[in-house]
Amino acid sequence: TNNLYGTLDGDNLEATLRPAPYLEPQGRRVKLGSVFPIGNGMPENFTIKVGTRERLNADPNWSSETEPETVTGAAMFHVSGRSAEFEMVIPVAEEWARVEKIDVKSRAEGVR
Protein backbone atom coordinates (compact mmCIF):
# COMPACT_ATOMS: atom_id res chain seq x y z
CA THR A 1 0.00 0.00 0.00
CA ASN A 2 1.03 3.58 -0.49
CA ASN A 3 -0.71 4.87 2.70
CA LEU A 4 -2.98 7.24 0.78
CA TYR A 5 -6.45 8.03 2.08
CA GLY A 6 -9.29 7.50 -0.37
CA THR A 7 -13.05 7.86 -0.40
CA LEU A 8 -15.83 6.46 -2.51
CA ASP A 9 -18.53 8.56 -4.07
CA GLY A 10 -21.43 8.01 -6.40
CA ASP A 11 -24.68 6.10 -6.23
CA ASN A 12 -25.17 2.97 -4.17
CA LEU A 13 -24.91 -0.29 -6.07
CA GLU A 14 -27.73 -2.83 -6.17
CA ALA A 15 -27.86 -4.83 -2.93
CA THR A 16 -29.15 -8.40 -2.62
CA LEU A 17 -29.80 -9.67 0.91
CA ARG A 18 -30.45 -13.35 1.73
CA PRO A 19 -30.87 -14.18 5.43
CA ALA A 20 -30.76 -17.72 6.82
CA PRO A 21 -33.67 -20.03 5.89
CA TYR A 22 -36.81 -19.95 8.04
CA LEU A 23 -37.89 -23.28 9.58
CA GLU A 24 -40.89 -24.09 11.75
CA PRO A 25 -40.11 -26.03 14.94
CA GLN A 26 -40.40 -29.83 14.89
CA GLY A 27 -40.19 -30.00 11.08
CA ARG A 28 -43.74 -28.77 10.49
CA ARG A 29 -44.82 -27.18 7.24
CA VAL A 30 -45.05 -23.40 7.28
CA LYS A 31 -47.66 -21.19 5.61
CA LEU A 32 -46.35 -17.66 5.10
CA GLY A 33 -48.59 -14.62 5.31
CA SER A 34 -46.41 -11.51 5.35
CA VAL A 35 -42.75 -10.55 5.39
CA PHE A 36 -41.62 -7.26 6.93
CA PRO A 37 -37.99 -6.08 6.75
CA ILE A 38 -36.84 -4.17 9.86
CA GLY A 39 -33.90 -1.79 10.12
CA ASN A 40 -32.65 1.77 10.41
CA GLY A 41 -32.78 3.96 7.32
CA MET A 42 -34.77 1.38 5.38
CA PRO A 43 -35.05 1.98 1.63
CA GLU A 44 -38.33 3.16 0.16
CA ASN A 45 -38.08 0.98 -2.94
CA PHE A 46 -37.20 -2.70 -2.77
CA THR A 47 -38.57 -6.09 -3.74
CA ILE A 48 -38.79 -9.37 -1.87
CA LYS A 49 -39.27 -12.88 -3.13
CA VAL A 50 -39.65 -16.10 -1.17
CA GLY A 51 -38.32 -19.54 -1.99
CA THR A 52 -39.99 -22.59 -0.43
CA ARG A 53 -38.64 -26.12 -0.18
CA GLU A 54 -40.28 -29.45 0.52
CA ARG A 55 -36.91 -31.12 1.18
CA LEU A 56 -34.04 -29.26 2.79
CA ASN A 57 -31.56 -30.44 0.13
CA ALA A 58 -33.83 -29.44 -2.80
CA ASP A 59 -33.56 -26.22 -4.77
CA PRO A 60 -36.05 -23.55 -3.63
CA ASN A 61 -39.18 -22.84 -5.65
CA TRP A 62 -39.03 -19.02 -5.94
CA SER A 63 -42.10 -16.78 -6.05
CA SER A 64 -42.20 -13.69 -8.21
CA GLU A 65 -40.69 -10.50 -6.81
CA THR A 66 -43.17 -8.52 -4.72
CA GLU A 67 -43.06 -4.88 -3.65
CA PRO A 68 -44.17 -4.11 -0.10
CA GLU A 69 -47.50 -2.44 0.59
CA THR A 70 -47.18 1.32 0.97
CA VAL A 71 -49.20 1.53 4.20
CA THR A 72 -47.71 -1.37 6.20
CA GLY A 73 -44.34 -1.87 4.50
CA ALA A 74 -44.98 -5.64 4.50
CA ALA A 75 -44.89 -7.90 1.45
CA MET A 76 -47.80 -10.33 1.33
CA PHE A 77 -47.29 -13.97 0.35
CA HIS A 78 -49.54 -17.01 0.36
CA VAL A 79 -47.08 -19.88 -0.02
CA SER A 80 -46.22 -22.93 2.04
CA GLY A 81 -43.44 -25.47 2.38
CA ARG A 82 -41.14 -27.22 4.85
CA SER A 83 -38.72 -24.28 4.82
CA ALA A 84 -38.64 -20.79 3.37
CA GLU A 85 -35.88 -18.42 2.41
CA PHE A 86 -36.05 -14.81 1.34
CA GLU A 87 -34.25 -12.57 -1.10
CA MET A 88 -34.53 -8.80 -0.76
CA VAL A 89 -33.24 -6.63 -3.61
CA ILE A 90 -32.55 -2.93 -3.12
CA PRO A 91 -32.14 -1.17 -6.49
CA VAL A 92 -29.25 0.97 -7.70
CA ALA A 93 -29.00 4.50 -6.22
CA GLU A 94 -31.52 3.77 -3.42
CA GLU A 95 -30.60 5.42 -0.11
CA TRP A 96 -30.55 3.03 2.84
CA ALA A 97 -28.50 2.40 5.96
CA ARG A 98 -29.10 -1.00 7.56
CA VAL A 99 -31.47 -3.96 7.40
CA GLU A 100 -31.45 -5.78 10.74
CA LYS A 101 -33.86 -8.64 10.19
CA ILE A 102 -36.91 -9.84 8.31
CA ASP A 103 -40.01 -10.37 10.46
CA VAL A 104 -42.10 -13.28 9.19
CA LYS A 105 -45.78 -13.75 9.98
CA SER A 106 -46.60 -17.41 9.50
CA ARG A 107 -48.45 -20.34 10.95
CA ALA A 108 -47.82 -24.04 11.07
CA GLU A 109 -49.77 -26.11 8.55
CA GLY A 110 -51.34 -29.46 9.21
CA VAL A 111 -51.85 -28.84 12.95
CA ARG A 112 -55.25 -28.56 14.61
FENMO-V940374 format. One record per pair of residues at least 12 apart in sequence whose C-alpha atoms are under 6 Angstrom apart, sorted by the first residue. I is the first residue (numbers start at 1). J is the second residue. D is the distance in Angstrom with one decimal. If there is no record, write none. Layout:
i: {I | I}
j: {J | J}
d: {D | D}
//
This chain:
i: {11 | 12 | 12 | 13 | 14 | 14 | 14 | 15 | 15 | 16 | 16 | 17 | 17 | 18 | 18 | 21 | 21 | 22 | 22 | 22 | 23 | 29 | 29 | 29 | 29 | 30 | 30 | 30 | 30 | 30 | 30 | 31 | 31 | 31 | 31 | 32 | 32 | 32 | 33 | 33 | 33 | 33 | 33 | 34 | 34 | 34 | 34 | 35 | 35 | 35 | 35 | 36 | 36 | 36 | 37 | 37 | 38 | 38 | 38 | 38 | 39 | 39 | 39 | 40 | 41 | 41 | 42 | 43 | 43 | 46 | 46 | 47 | 47 | 47 | 47 | 47 | 48 | 48 | 48 | 48 | 49 | 49 | 49 | 49 | 49 | 50 | 50 | 50 | 50 | 51 | 51 | 52 | 52 | 52 | 53 | 53 | 53 | 54 | 54}
j: {93 | 92 | 93 | 92 | 90 | 91 | 92 | 89 | 90 | 88 | 89 | 87 | 88 | 86 | 87 | 84 | 85 | 83 | 84 | 85 | 83 | 81 | 82 | 108 | 109 | 80 | 81 | 82 | 107 | 108 | 109 | 79 | 80 | 106 | 107 | 78 | 79 | 106 | 76 | 77 | 78 | 105 | 106 | 75 | 76 | 77 | 105 | 74 | 75 | 103 | 104 | 74 | 102 | 103 | 101 | 102 | 99 | 100 | 101 | 102 | 98 | 99 | 100 | 98 | 96 | 97 | 96 | 95 | 96 | 89 | 90 | 65 | 66 | 67 | 88 | 89 | 65 | 66 | 87 | 88 | 63 | 64 | 65 | 86 | 87 | 62 | 63 | 85 | 86 | 84 | 85 | 81 | 83 | 84 | 81 | 82 | 83 | 81 | 82}
d: {4.6 | 5.8 | 4.6 | 4.8 | 5.7 | 4.7 | 4.4 | 5.7 | 5.1 | 5.7 | 4.6 | 5.7 | 5.1 | 5.8 | 4.8 | 5.6 | 4.4 | 5.7 | 5.1 | 5.9 | 4.9 | 5.3 | 4.4 | 5.8 | 5.2 | 5.4 | 5.6 | 6.0 | 5.9 | 4.7 | 5.6 | 5.8 | 4.2 | 5.5 | 5.5 | 5.7 | 5.6 | 4.4 | 5.9 | 5.2 | 5.6 | 5.5 | 5.4 | 5.5 | 4.4 | 5.6 | 5.2 | 5.5 | 5.2 | 5.8 | 4.7 | 4.5 | 5.5 | 5.0 | 5.9 | 4.2 | 5.9 | 5.7 | 5.4 | 5.9 | 5.5 | 4.2 | 4.7 | 5.3 | 5.1 | 4.8 | 5.2 | 5.9 | 4.8 | 5.6 | 4.7 | 5.8 | 5.3 | 4.7 | 5.7 | 5.4 | 5.4 | 5.3 | 5.6 | 4.4 | 5.6 | 5.9 | 4.6 | 5.8 | 5.4 | 5.6 | 5.5 | 5.7 | 4.6 | 5.5 | 5.2 | 5.3 | 5.7 | 4.4 | 5.5 | 5.7 | 5.3 | 5.4 | 4.9}
//
